[in-house]
Amino acid sequence: MRGMGNMQGMMKKMQKMQKEMMEAQEELNAKEFEGAAGGGMVTITLNGQREVLGVKLDPSVVDPEDVEMLEDLIVVATNEALKKIEETTSSTMGKFTQGLNLPF
């Protein structure tokens, strides 16, 4: 009978951990992440679900003669924001999977 008590306790811990993981994921999804390029001349804002929420361009980077530079700055800023999301997700969700060797 002793094993059943341990199993129930373990199931309760797993349910609690699952609830905490869901709450952490919801918080991450709602959080905003910003990436910038060109010394802040281009700023991209994403949410944790990797949806673009906003793009800010300094008027000085809008040069019809050099559209390619603006495109590059947008790519750099977007990738920076995505990297921040990945790092934050990894550190936040990693505490739940630490030692379990499970993907999240």
CNS distance restraints for C-alpha pairs under 8 A (distance, minus, plus):
assign (resid   1 and name CA) (resid   5 and name CA) 7.05 0.50 0.50
assign (resid   2 and name CA) (resid   6 and name CA) 6.71 0.50 0.50
assign (resid   3 and name CA) (resid   7 and name CA) 6.17 0.50 0.50
assign (resid   4 and name CA) (resid   8 and name CA) 6.15 0.50 0.50
assign (resid   5 and name CA) (resid   9 and name CA) 6.15 0.50 0.50
assign (resid   6 and name CA) (resid  10 and name CA) 6.08 0.50 0.50
assign (resid   7 and name CA) (resid  11 and name CA) 6.13 0.50 0.50
assign (resid   8 and name CA) (resid  12 and name CA) 6.23 0.50 0.50
assign (resid   9 and name CA) (resid  13 and name CA) 6.28 0.50 0.50
assign (resid  10 and name CA) (resid  14 and name CA) 6.17 0.50 0.50
assign (resid  11 and name CA) (resid  15 and name CA) 6.14 0.50 0.50
assign (resid  12 and name CA) (resid  16 and name CA) 6.13 0.50 0.50
assign (resid  13 and name CA) (resid  17 and name CA) 6.08 0.50 0.50
assign (resid  14 and name CA) (resid  18 and name CA) 6.04 0.50 0.50
assign (resid  15 and name CA) (resid  19 and name CA) 6.20 0.50 0.50
assign (resid  16 and name CA) (resid  20 and name CA) 6.21 0.50 0.50
assign (resid  17 and name CA) (resid  21 and name CA) 6.05 0.50 0.50
assign (resid  17 and name CA) (resid  96 and name CA) 7.30 0.50 0.50
assign (resid  18 and name CA) (resid  22 and name CA) 6.24 0.50 0.50
assign (resid  19 and name CA) (resid  23 and name CA) 6.24 0.50 0.50
assign (resid  20 and name CA) (resid  24 and name CA) 6.08 0.50 0.50
assign (resid  21 and name CA) (resid  25 and name CA) 6.11 0.50 0.50
assign (resid  21 and name CA) (resid  93 and name CA) 7.00 0.50 0.50
assign (resid  21 and name CA) (resid  96 and name CA) 7.01 0.50 0.50
assign (resid  22 and name CA) (resid  26 and name CA) 6.17 0.50 0.50
assign (resid  23 and name CA) (resid  27 and name CA) 6.25 0.50 0.50
assign (resid  24 and name CA) (resid  28 and name CA) 6.21 0.50 0.50
assign (resid  24 and name CA) (resid  92 and name CA) 7.22 0.50 0.50
assign (resid  24 and name CA) (resid  93 and name CA) 7.32 0.50 0.50
assign (resid  25 and name CA) (resid  29 and name CA) 6.11 0.50 0.50
assign (resid  25 and name CA) (resid  93 and name CA) 7.63 0.50 0.50
assign (resid  26 and name CA) (resid  30 and name CA) 6.33 0.50 0.50
assign (resid  27 and name CA) (resid  31 and name CA) 6.20 0.50 0.50
assign (resid  28 and name CA) (resid  47 and name CA) 7.96 0.50 0.50
assign (resid  28 and name CA) (resid  48 and name CA) 5.17 0.50 0.50
assign (resid  28 and name CA) (resid  49 and name CA) 7.89 0.50 0.50
assign (resid  28 and name CA) (resid  88 and name CA) 7.98 0.50 0.50
assign (resid  28 and name CA) (resid  89 and name CA) 6.96 0.50 0.50
assign (resid  29 and name CA) (resid  47 and name CA) 6.07 0.50 0.50
assign (resid  29 and name CA) (resid  48 and name CA) 3.85 0.50 0.50
assign (resid  29 and name CA) (resid  49 and name CA) 5.08 0.50 0.50
assign (resid  30 and name CA) (resid  47 and name CA) 6.10 0.50 0.50
assign (resid  30 and name CA) (resid  48 and name CA) 6.01 0.50 0.50
assign (resid  30 and name CA) (resid  49 and name CA) 7.79 0.50 0.50
assign (resid  31 and name CA) (resid  47 and name CA) 5.59 0.50 0.50
assign (resid  31 and name CA) (resid  48 and name CA) 5.67 0.50 0.50
assign (resid  32 and name CA) (resid  45 and name CA) 6.58 0.50 0.50
assign (resid  32 and name CA) (resid  46 and name CA) 5.68 0.50 0.50
assign (resid  32 and name CA) (resid  47 and name CA) 4.47 0.50 0.50
assign (resid  32 and name CA) (resid  48 and name CA) 6.47 0.50 0.50
assign (resid  33 and name CA) (resid  45 and name CA) 5.58 0.50 0.50
assign (resid  33 and name CA) (resid  46 and name CA) 5.20 0.50 0.50
assign (resid  33 and name CA) (resid  47 and name CA) 5.93 0.50 0.50
assign (resid  33 and name CA) (resid  48 and name CA) 7.21 0.50 0.50
assign (resid  33 and name CA) (resid  81 and name CA) 5.62 0.50 0.50
assign (resid  33 and name CA) (resid  82 and name CA) 7.83 0.50 0.50
assign (resid  33 and name CA) (resid  84 and name CA) 6.69 0.50 0.50
assign (resid  33 and name CA) (resid  85 and name CA) 6.56 0.50 0.50
assign (resid  34 and name CA) (resid  43 and name CA) 6.77 0.50 0.50
assign (resid  34 and name CA) (resid  44 and name CA) 5.62 0.50 0.50
assign (resid  34 and name CA) (resid  45 and name CA) 4.46 0.50 0.50
assign (resid  34 and name CA) (resid  46 and name CA) 6.38 0.50 0.50
assign (resid  34 and name CA) (resid  77 and name CA) 7.95 0.50 0.50
assign (resid  34 and name CA) (resid  80 and name CA) 7.66 0.50 0.50
assign (resid  34 and name CA) (resid  81 and name CA) 5.04 0.50 0.50
assign (resid  34 and name CA) (resid  84 and name CA) 7.91 0.50 0.50
assign (resid  35 and name CA) (resid  43 and name CA) 5.68 0.50 0.50
assign (resid  35 and name CA) (resid  44 and name CA) 5.24 0.50 0.50
assign (resid  35 and name CA) (resid  45 and name CA) 6.51 0.50 0.50
assign (resid  35 and name CA) (resid  76 and name CA) 7.90 0.50 0.50
assign (resid  35 and name CA) (resid  77 and name CA) 4.50 0.50 0.50
assign (resid  35 and name CA) (resid  78 and name CA) 5.84 0.50 0.50
assign (resid  35 and name CA) (resid  79 and name CA) 7.24 0.50 0.50
assign (resid  35 and name CA) (resid  80 and name CA) 4.79 0.50 0.50
assign (resid  35 and name CA) (resid  81 and name CA) 4.07 0.50 0.50
assign (resid  35 and name CA) (resid  82 and name CA) 7.78 0.50 0.50
assign (resid  35 and name CA) (resid  84 and name CA) 7.96 0.50 0.50
assign (resid  36 and name CA) (resid  40 and name CA) 5.13 0.50 0.50
assign (resid  36 and name CA) (resid  41 and name CA) 7.28 0.50 0.50
assign (resid  36 and name CA) (resid  42 and name CA) 5.56 0.50 0.50
assign (resid  36 and name CA) (resid  43 and name CA) 4.37 0.50 0.50
assign (resid  36 and name CA) (resid  44 and name CA) 6.37 0.50 0.50
assign (resid  36 and name CA) (resid  76 and name CA) 7.42 0.50 0.50
assign (resid  36 and name CA) (resid  77 and name CA) 4.40 0.50 0.50
assign (resid  36 and name CA) (resid  78 and name CA) 7.63 0.50 0.50
assign (resid  36 and name CA) (resid  80 and name CA) 6.94 0.50 0.50
assign (resid  36 and name CA) (resid  81 and name CA) 7.69 0.50 0.50
assign (resid  37 and name CA) (resid  41 and name CA) 6.27 0.50 0.50
assign (resid  37 and name CA) (resid  42 and name CA) 5.31 0.50 0.50
assign (resid  37 and name CA) (resid  43 and name CA) 6.64 0.50 0.50
assign (resid  37 and name CA) (resid  73 and name CA) 5.53 0.50 0.50
assign (resid  37 and name CA) (resid  74 and name CA) 7.31 0.50 0.50
assign (resid  37 and name CA) (resid  76 and name CA) 6.08 0.50 0.50
assign (resid  37 and name CA) (resid  77 and name CA) 5.00 0.50 0.50
assign (resid  38 and name CA) (resid  42 and name CA) 6.36 0.50 0.50
assign (resid  38 and name CA) (resid  73 and name CA) 6.49 0.50 0.50
assign (resid  41 and name CA) (resid  56 and name CA) 7.75 0.50 0.50
assign (resid  41 and name CA) (resid  57 and name CA) 5.83 0.50 0.50
assign (resid  41 and name CA) (resid  58 and name CA) 4.88 0.50 0.50
assign (resid  41 and name CA) (resid  60 and name CA) 7.94 0.50 0.50
assign (resid  41 and name CA) (resid  61 and name CA) 6.88 0.50 0.50
assign (resid  42 and name CA) (resid  55 and name CA) 7.36 0.50 0.50
assign (resid  42 and name CA) (resid  56 and name CA) 5.72 0.50 0.50
assign (resid  42 and name CA) (resid  57 and name CA) 4.77 0.50 0.50
assign (resid  42 and name CA) (resid  58 and name CA) 6.42 0.50 0.50
assign (resid  42 and name CA) (resid  61 and name CA) 7.99 0.50 0.50
assign (resid  42 and name CA) (resid  73 and name CA) 6.41 0.50 0.50
assign (resid  42 and name CA) (resid  74 and name CA) 6.40 0.50 0.50
assign (resid  42 and name CA) (resid  77 and name CA) 6.71 0.50 0.50
assign (resid  43 and name CA) (resid  55 and name CA) 5.78 0.50 0.50
assign (resid  43 and name CA) (resid  56 and name CA) 5.04 0.50 0.50
assign (resid  43 and name CA) (resid  57 and name CA) 6.63 0.50 0.50
assign (resid  43 and name CA) (resid  74 and name CA) 7.66 0.50 0.50
assign (resid  43 and name CA) (resid  77 and name CA) 6.09 0.50 0.50
assign (resid  44 and name CA) (resid  52 and name CA) 7.31 0.50 0.50
assign (resid  44 and name CA) (resid  53 and name CA) 7.74 0.50 0.50
assign (resid  44 and name CA) (resid  54 and name CA) 5.81 0.50 0.50
assign (resid  44 and name CA) (resid  55 and name CA) 4.67 0.50 0.50
assign (resid  44 and name CA) (resid  56 and name CA) 6.50 0.50 0.50
assign (resid  44 and name CA) (resid  74 and name CA) 7.42 0.50 0.50
assign (resid  44 and name CA) (resid  77 and name CA) 5.86 0.50 0.50
assign (resid  44 and name CA) (resid  78 and name CA) 5.78 0.50 0.50
assign (resid  44 and name CA) (resid  81 and name CA) 7.02 0.50 0.50
assign (resid  45 and name CA) (resid  52 and name CA) 5.99 0.50 0.50
assign (resid  45 and name CA) (resid  53 and name CA) 5.36 0.50 0.50
assign (resid  45 and name CA) (resid  54 and name CA) 5.01 0.50 0.50
assign (resid  45 and name CA) (resid  55 and name CA) 6.44 0.50 0.50
assign (resid  45 and name CA) (resid  78 and name CA) 7.91 0.50 0.50
assign (resid  45 and name CA) (resid  81 and name CA) 7.00 0.50 0.50
assign (resid  46 and name CA) (resid  50 and name CA) 5.61 0.50 0.50
assign (resid  46 and name CA) (resid  51 and name CA) 5.30 0.50 0.50
assign (resid  46 and name CA) (resid  52 and name CA) 4.46 0.50 0.50
assign (resid  46 and name CA) (resid  53 and name CA) 5.21 0.50 0.50
assign (resid  46 and name CA) (resid  54 and name CA) 7.10 0.50 0.50
assign (resid  46 and name CA) (resid  81 and name CA) 6.71 0.50 0.50
assign (resid  46 and name CA) (resid  82 and name CA) 7.72 0.50 0.50
assign (resid  47 and name CA) (resid  51 and name CA) 5.54 0.50 0.50
assign (resid  47 and name CA) (resid  52 and name CA) 6.78 0.50 0.50
assign (resid  47 and name CA) (resid  53 and name CA) 6.76 0.50 0.50
assign (resid  48 and name CA) (resid  85 and name CA) 6.12 0.50 0.50
assign (resid  50 and name CA) (resid  82 and name CA) 7.02 0.50 0.50
assign (resid  50 and name CA) (resid  85 and name CA) 7.75 0.50 0.50
assign (resid  57 and name CA) (resid  61 and name CA) 6.97 0.50 0.50
assign (resid  57 and name CA) (resid  62 and name CA) 7.62 0.50 0.50
assign (resid  58 and name CA) (resid  62 and name CA) 7.41 0.50 0.50
assign (resid  61 and name CA) (resid  70 and name CA) 6.29 0.50 0.50
assign (resid  62 and name CA) (resid  66 and name CA) 7.93 0.50 0.50
assign (resid  62 and name CA) (resid  67 and name CA) 7.29 0.50 0.50
assign (resid  62 and name CA) (resid  70 and name CA) 6.79 0.50 0.50
assign (resid  63 and name CA) (resid  67 and name CA) 6.20 0.50 0.50
assign (resid  63 and name CA) (resid  70 and name CA) 7.87 0.50 0.50
assign (resid  66 and name CA) (resid  70 and name CA) 7.13 0.50 0.50
assign (resid  67 and name CA) (resid  71 and name CA) 6.29 0.50 0.50
assign (resid  68 and name CA) (resid  72 and name CA) 6.18 0.50 0.50
assign (resid  69 and name CA) (resid  73 and name CA) 6.23 0.50 0.50
assign (resid  70 and name CA) (resid  74 and name CA) 6.24 0.50 0.50
assign (resid  71 and name CA) (resid  75 and name CA) 6.32 0.50 0.50
assign (resid  72 and name CA) (resid  76 and name CA) 6.22 0.50 0.50
assign (resid  73 and name CA) (resid  77 and name CA) 6.10 0.50 0.50
assign (resid  74 and name CA) (resid  78 and name CA) 6.03 0.50 0.50
assign (resid  75 and name CA) (resid  79 and name CA) 6.09 0.50 0.50
assign (resid  76 and name CA) (resid  80 and name CA) 6.14 0.50 0.50
assign (resid  77 and name CA) (resid  81 and name CA) 6.35 0.50 0.50
assign (resid  78 and name CA) (resid  82 and name CA) 6.22 0.50 0.50
assign (resid  79 and name CA) (resid  83 and name CA) 6.07 0.50 0.50
assign (resid  80 and name CA) (resid  84 and name CA) 6.35 0.50 0.50
assign (resid  81 and name CA) (resid  85 and name CA) 6.37 0.50 0.50
assign (resid  82 and name CA) (resid  86 and name CA) 6.23 0.50 0.50
assign (resid  83 and name CA) (resid  87 and name CA) 6.13 0.50 0.50
assign (resid  84 and name CA) (resid  88 and name CA) 6.04 0.50 0.50
assign (resid  85 and name CA) (resid  89 and name CA) 5.94 0.50 0.50
assign (resid  86 and name CA) (resid  90 and name CA) 5.97 0.50 0.50
assign (resid  87 and name CA) (resid  91 and name CA) 6.17 0.50 0.50
assign (resid  88 and name CA) (resid  92 and name CA) 5.93 0.50 0.50
assign (resid  89 and name CA) (resid  93 and name CA) 5.71 0.50 0.50
assign (resid  89 and name CA) (resid  94 and name CA) 7.64 0.50 0.50
assign (resid  90 and name CA) (resid  94 and name CA) 5.23 0.50 0.50
assign (resid  91 and name CA) (resid  95 and name CA) 6.77 0.50 0.50
assign (resid  92 and name CA) (resid  96 and name CA) 7.98 0.50 0.50
assign (resid  93 and name CA) (resid  97 and name CA) 6.92 0.50 0.50
assign (resid  93 and name CA) (resid 104 and name CA) 7.32 0.50 0.50
assign (resid  94 and name CA) (resid  98 and name CA) 5.63 0.50 0.50
assign (resid  97 and name CA) (resid 101 and name CA) 6.62 0.50 0.50
assign (resid  97 and name CA) (resid 102 and name CA) 6.05 0.50 0.50
assign (resid  97 and name CA) (resid 103 and name CA) 7.62 0.50 0.50
assign (resid  97 and name CA) (resid 104 and name CA) 7.48 0.50 0.50
